[in-house]
Amino acid sequence: MTMRILSFRRGRKTQNTMQAVLKISGVNDRESAAKYIGKKVEVSFSKNSIRGSITRVHGDNGRVVARFRRGLPGQALLKEVKEL
């Protein structure tokens, strides 16, 4: 099971860099995505990592929203996320 960051959670004119929309491989519906709520995740960079947790389902296609402790940089987009 791999997870990737698709985008930041955003509105029409704003984006929240502390929340990201994740795509989980093999998950294609809302019910199976709901099983991941509460799981801890981590994005690793060369020197440090940012931890967060999955908070809610995003839409009906198996996407989830993860809330991170710090804001993510733009380089984090399409980066792989690992489950703790």
N, C-alpha and C positions, 0 to 999 in steps of 0.2 A: 504494500500500500504506500503510494507516494502522494504527497500534497504539493501543490504549486500555488504561488501567489499570483492571482490574475490581475487584481487592481486594488486600489485603495477604496474604502467605502466613501462614497461621494454623493454630492447633490449636483445641481445644474451648474453652480458657480463655485462650489467649495469642495475640498476633499479633506478627509480625516486620515492623517498618516498613522494614527495609533490603531486604526482598524483596517483590516484587509479582507478581501474576498478570496477564499481558497477553493481550489478544485481538487477533489479527492478522486484518485483513479479508481475505477470500478464502482463508483457510486453515481447513480443516475436518477434517483428520485428523492423526494422530500423525506420519506419515512426512514430510509436507510441512512440519510445524512443526519437525521436527528439523533442517531445512536452515538455520534461523535461529540455531542454537546458536553462540555465540562472537561474534555481531554486537554492536556498541556502540550504545547508545541514550542518549537525553537527554530529560529533562523540563524544560521551560522555564517559569519564573515571571517576574514583572515585573522583578525586579532580578537574579536569579541563576538558575542551572540546576544540576541534579544529574545526573551521568553514571553509567552503569552498563553491564552487559553481560548478555546472555541466557545463562543457564546450563543450563537443562534444560527438558524438555517436561513439561507438567502435564495429565495425563489423556489421553483419546483424541479430544477434540474440537478440537484445534488450539490450545490455550492453551499459553503458555510462562511460565517463571519468570525474572524479571530480578533481578539482585542489584545494588543501588546502593551508592555509596561512603558516602553519608550516609543517615540515615533520612528517609523521605518524610513530609511533613505530610498531614493528613487531607484538605486541599483538593486533593490530587493525584488522588484517586479520580475515575474517569471522564474524566481529562484525557488529551489526545492526547500520544503519545510519538513522537519522531522518531528515525530511524536515522541514525547518523553515517557 
